[in-house]
Each structure stands twice: as C-alpha cells, then as structure tokens.
Amino acid sequence: MAPEQLAPIVDPEAPVYVYVQVADHIAARIAAGRLKQGARLPGERDLAEQYGVAVGTARRAVRELRERGLLVTLPAKGTFVAGR
C-alpha cells in the first residue's frame, strides 16, 4: 500500500465502526486489484498512521479482514493478502 494519507476515508460520524470502515477500504483495494494476492500489508502502526486511527483500531481491522478470509498473518513475517 502506498504511504498515502488515508484519513479522509474514515468518518467518525458514520453509523459504522471505524475499524469496519478501515477494513472495508482495504477490502475494496483488494477487490479492485490494487492489493494483489501475496502482497504484504504495512504493519499495524503504519496502517494506523495512514488511516489516522489508533493502533488498536488498525489491529481490529486486520483481524476483521482475517475473519473474512482476505488476509493471513504469518508470525514474525507479516500480514499478506490471502489467495483465492
């Protein structure tokens, strides 16, 4: 993911949890092919900085995407876009 500032994606006034907004945005990037299978995501701290959210929120978004089957996390390796 490019180190762009993604804070405008998150709307704290929206009726959806912020972590869901972050997860949905990353999922959309995967669906659009901007994040390809096997691509490594930035660390949770970097994601938090890019989206302008707390580290815990970024962590919960990554967990949400793992539960959806879109990401896999390999200990000491990182988090990657899952294969189809």
Rosetta constraint file for C-alpha pairs under 8 A:
AtomPair CA 1 CA 35 HARMONIC 7.11 0.50
AtomPair CA 1 CA 41 HARMONIC 6.58 0.50
AtomPair CA 1 CA 42 HARMONIC 7.02 0.50
AtomPair CA 3 CA 50 HARMONIC 6.75 0.50
AtomPair CA 4 CA 50 HARMONIC 6.44 0.50
AtomPair CA 5 CA 49 HARMONIC 7.94 0.50
AtomPair CA 5 CA 50 HARMONIC 4.93 0.50
AtomPair CA 5 CA 51 HARMONIC 6.48 0.50
AtomPair CA 5 CA 52 HARMONIC 7.84 0.50
AtomPair CA 6 CA 10 HARMONIC 7.72 0.50
AtomPair CA 6 CA 50 HARMONIC 5.38 0.50
AtomPair CA 6 CA 51 HARMONIC 4.61 0.50
AtomPair CA 6 CA 52 HARMONIC 7.13 0.50
AtomPair CA 7 CA 50 HARMONIC 6.68 0.50
AtomPair CA 7 CA 51 HARMONIC 4.42 0.50
AtomPair CA 7 CA 52 HARMONIC 4.93 0.50
AtomPair CA 7 CA 53 HARMONIC 7.80 0.50
AtomPair CA 8 CA 51 HARMONIC 7.85 0.50
AtomPair CA 9 CA 21 HARMONIC 7.55 0.50
AtomPair CA 9 CA 22 HARMONIC 7.60 0.50
AtomPair CA 9 CA 25 HARMONIC 7.54 0.50
AtomPair CA 9 CA 51 HARMONIC 7.33 0.50
AtomPair CA 10 CA 18 HARMONIC 6.47 0.50
AtomPair CA 10 CA 21 HARMONIC 6.22 0.50
AtomPair CA 10 CA 22 HARMONIC 6.86 0.50
AtomPair CA 10 CA 51 HARMONIC 7.04 0.50
AtomPair CA 10 CA 52 HARMONIC 7.93 0.50
AtomPair CA 11 CA 18 HARMONIC 7.25 0.50
AtomPair CA 11 CA 21 HARMONIC 7.97 0.50
AtomPair CA 12 CA 17 HARMONIC 7.93 0.50
AtomPair CA 12 CA 18 HARMONIC 6.47 0.50
AtomPair CA 16 CA 20 HARMONIC 6.62 0.50
AtomPair CA 16 CA 21 HARMONIC 6.86 0.50
AtomPair CA 17 CA 21 HARMONIC 6.55 0.50
AtomPair CA 18 CA 22 HARMONIC 6.34 0.50
AtomPair CA 18 CA 57 HARMONIC 7.19 0.50
AtomPair CA 19 CA 23 HARMONIC 6.07 0.50
AtomPair CA 19 CA 57 HARMONIC 5.28 0.50
AtomPair CA 19 CA 58 HARMONIC 6.52 0.50
AtomPair CA 19 CA 60 HARMONIC 6.09 0.50
AtomPair CA 19 CA 61 HARMONIC 4.79 0.50
AtomPair CA 20 CA 24 HARMONIC 5.87 0.50
AtomPair CA 20 CA 61 HARMONIC 6.25 0.50
AtomPair CA 20 CA 64 HARMONIC 7.62 0.50
AtomPair CA 21 CA 25 HARMONIC 6.17 0.50
AtomPair CA 22 CA 26 HARMONIC 6.32 0.50
AtomPair CA 22 CA 51 HARMONIC 7.37 0.50
AtomPair CA 22 CA 58 HARMONIC 7.38 0.50
AtomPair CA 22 CA 61 HARMONIC 6.10 0.50
AtomPair CA 23 CA 27 HARMONIC 6.01 0.50
AtomPair CA 23 CA 61 HARMONIC 4.81 0.50
AtomPair CA 23 CA 62 HARMONIC 6.80 0.50
AtomPair CA 23 CA 64 HARMONIC 6.70 0.50
AtomPair CA 23 CA 65 HARMONIC 6.19 0.50
AtomPair CA 24 CA 28 HARMONIC 6.04 0.50
AtomPair CA 25 CA 29 HARMONIC 6.34 0.50
AtomPair CA 26 CA 30 HARMONIC 6.34 0.50
AtomPair CA 27 CA 31 HARMONIC 6.16 0.50
AtomPair CA 27 CA 65 HARMONIC 7.40 0.50
AtomPair CA 27 CA 70 HARMONIC 7.35 0.50
AtomPair CA 28 CA 32 HARMONIC 6.02 0.50
AtomPair CA 29 CA 33 HARMONIC 6.28 0.50
AtomPair CA 29 CA 34 HARMONIC 5.15 0.50
AtomPair CA 29 CA 35 HARMONIC 5.78 0.50
AtomPair CA 30 CA 34 HARMONIC 5.84 0.50
AtomPair CA 30 CA 35 HARMONIC 4.67 0.50
AtomPair CA 30 CA 36 HARMONIC 6.34 0.50
AtomPair CA 30 CA 81 HARMONIC 7.68 0.50
AtomPair CA 31 CA 35 HARMONIC 7.90 0.50
AtomPair CA 35 CA 39 HARMONIC 6.17 0.50
AtomPair CA 35 CA 81 HARMONIC 7.24 0.50
AtomPair CA 36 CA 81 HARMONIC 6.69 0.50
AtomPair CA 37 CA 80 HARMONIC 7.63 0.50
AtomPair CA 37 CA 81 HARMONIC 5.01 0.50
AtomPair CA 37 CA 82 HARMONIC 5.79 0.50
AtomPair CA 37 CA 83 HARMONIC 5.45 0.50
AtomPair CA 37 CA 84 HARMONIC 7.77 0.50
AtomPair CA 38 CA 80 HARMONIC 5.46 0.50
AtomPair CA 38 CA 81 HARMONIC 5.00 0.50
AtomPair CA 38 CA 82 HARMONIC 6.26 0.50
AtomPair CA 38 CA 83 HARMONIC 6.95 0.50
AtomPair CA 39 CA 80 HARMONIC 5.40 0.50
AtomPair CA 39 CA 81 HARMONIC 5.42 0.50
AtomPair CA 40 CA 78 HARMONIC 6.79 0.50
AtomPair CA 40 CA 79 HARMONIC 5.75 0.50
AtomPair CA 40 CA 80 HARMONIC 4.40 0.50
AtomPair CA 40 CA 81 HARMONIC 6.63 0.50
AtomPair CA 41 CA 78 HARMONIC 7.36 0.50
AtomPair CA 41 CA 79 HARMONIC 5.60 0.50
AtomPair CA 41 CA 80 HARMONIC 5.80 0.50
AtomPair CA 41 CA 81 HARMONIC 7.50 0.50
AtomPair CA 42 CA 46 HARMONIC 5.80 0.50
AtomPair CA 42 CA 47 HARMONIC 6.06 0.50
AtomPair CA 42 CA 79 HARMONIC 7.72 0.50
AtomPair CA 43 CA 47 HARMONIC 6.18 0.50
AtomPair CA 43 CA 78 HARMONIC 7.25 0.50
AtomPair CA 43 CA 79 HARMONIC 7.66 0.50
AtomPair CA 44 CA 48 HARMONIC 5.99 0.50
AtomPair CA 44 CA 55 HARMONIC 6.12 0.50
AtomPair CA 44 CA 58 HARMONIC 5.68 0.50
AtomPair CA 44 CA 59 HARMONIC 5.86 0.50
AtomPair CA 44 CA 62 HARMONIC 7.98 0.50
AtomPair CA 45 CA 49 HARMONIC 6.24 0.50
AtomPair CA 45 CA 55 HARMONIC 5.57 0.50
AtomPair CA 45 CA 58 HARMONIC 7.55 0.50
AtomPair CA 46 CA 50 HARMONIC 6.12 0.50
AtomPair CA 47 CA 51 HARMONIC 6.10 0.50
AtomPair CA 47 CA 55 HARMONIC 7.83 0.50
AtomPair CA 47 CA 58 HARMONIC 6.17 0.50
AtomPair CA 48 CA 52 HARMONIC 5.71 0.50
AtomPair CA 48 CA 53 HARMONIC 4.89 0.50
AtomPair CA 48 CA 54 HARMONIC 5.60 0.50
AtomPair CA 48 CA 55 HARMONIC 5.15 0.50
AtomPair CA 48 CA 57 HARMONIC 7.31 0.50
AtomPair CA 48 CA 58 HARMONIC 5.28 0.50
AtomPair CA 49 CA 53 HARMONIC 6.53 0.50
AtomPair CA 49 CA 54 HARMONIC 7.84 0.50
AtomPair CA 53 CA 57 HARMONIC 6.28 0.50
AtomPair CA 53 CA 58 HARMONIC 6.87 0.50
AtomPair CA 54 CA 58 HARMONIC 6.53 0.50
AtomPair CA 55 CA 59 HARMONIC 6.08 0.50
AtomPair CA 56 CA 60 HARMONIC 6.13 0.50
AtomPair CA 57 CA 61 HARMONIC 6.22 0.50
AtomPair CA 58 CA 62 HARMONIC 6.28 0.50
AtomPair CA 59 CA 63 HARMONIC 6.26 0.50
AtomPair CA 60 CA 64 HARMONIC 6.10 0.50
AtomPair CA 61 CA 65 HARMONIC 6.31 0.50
AtomPair CA 62 CA 66 HARMONIC 6.23 0.50
AtomPair CA 62 CA 71 HARMONIC 7.52 0.50
AtomPair CA 63 CA 67 HARMONIC 6.21 0.50
AtomPair CA 64 CA 68 HARMONIC 6.30 0.50
AtomPair CA 65 CA 69 HARMONIC 6.27 0.50
AtomPair CA 65 CA 70 HARMONIC 5.38 0.50
AtomPair CA 65 CA 71 HARMONIC 5.70 0.50
AtomPair CA 66 CA 70 HARMONIC 5.71 0.50
AtomPair CA 66 CA 71 HARMONIC 4.68 0.50
AtomPair CA 66 CA 72 HARMONIC 5.89 0.50
AtomPair CA 66 CA 73 HARMONIC 7.79 0.50
AtomPair CA 69 CA 82 HARMONIC 6.92 0.50
AtomPair CA 70 CA 81 HARMONIC 5.98 0.50
AtomPair CA 70 CA 82 HARMONIC 5.23 0.50
AtomPair CA 70 CA 83 HARMONIC 7.83 0.50
AtomPair CA 71 CA 79 HARMONIC 6.64 0.50
AtomPair CA 71 CA 80 HARMONIC 5.53 0.50
AtomPair CA 71 CA 81 HARMONIC 4.58 0.50
AtomPair CA 71 CA 82 HARMONIC 4.73 0.50
AtomPair CA 72 CA 79 HARMONIC 5.65 0.50
AtomPair CA 72 CA 80 HARMONIC 5.40 0.50
AtomPair CA 72 CA 81 HARMONIC 6.43 0.50
AtomPair CA 72 CA 82 HARMONIC 5.63 0.50
AtomPair CA 73 CA 77 HARMONIC 7.64 0.50
AtomPair CA 73 CA 78 HARMONIC 5.72 0.50
AtomPair CA 73 CA 79 HARMONIC 4.18 0.50
AtomPair CA 73 CA 80 HARMONIC 6.27 0.50
AtomPair CA 74 CA 78 HARMONIC 5.50 0.50
AtomPair CA 74 CA 79 HARMONIC 6.25 0.50
AtomPair CA 74 CA 80 HARMONIC 7.99 0.50
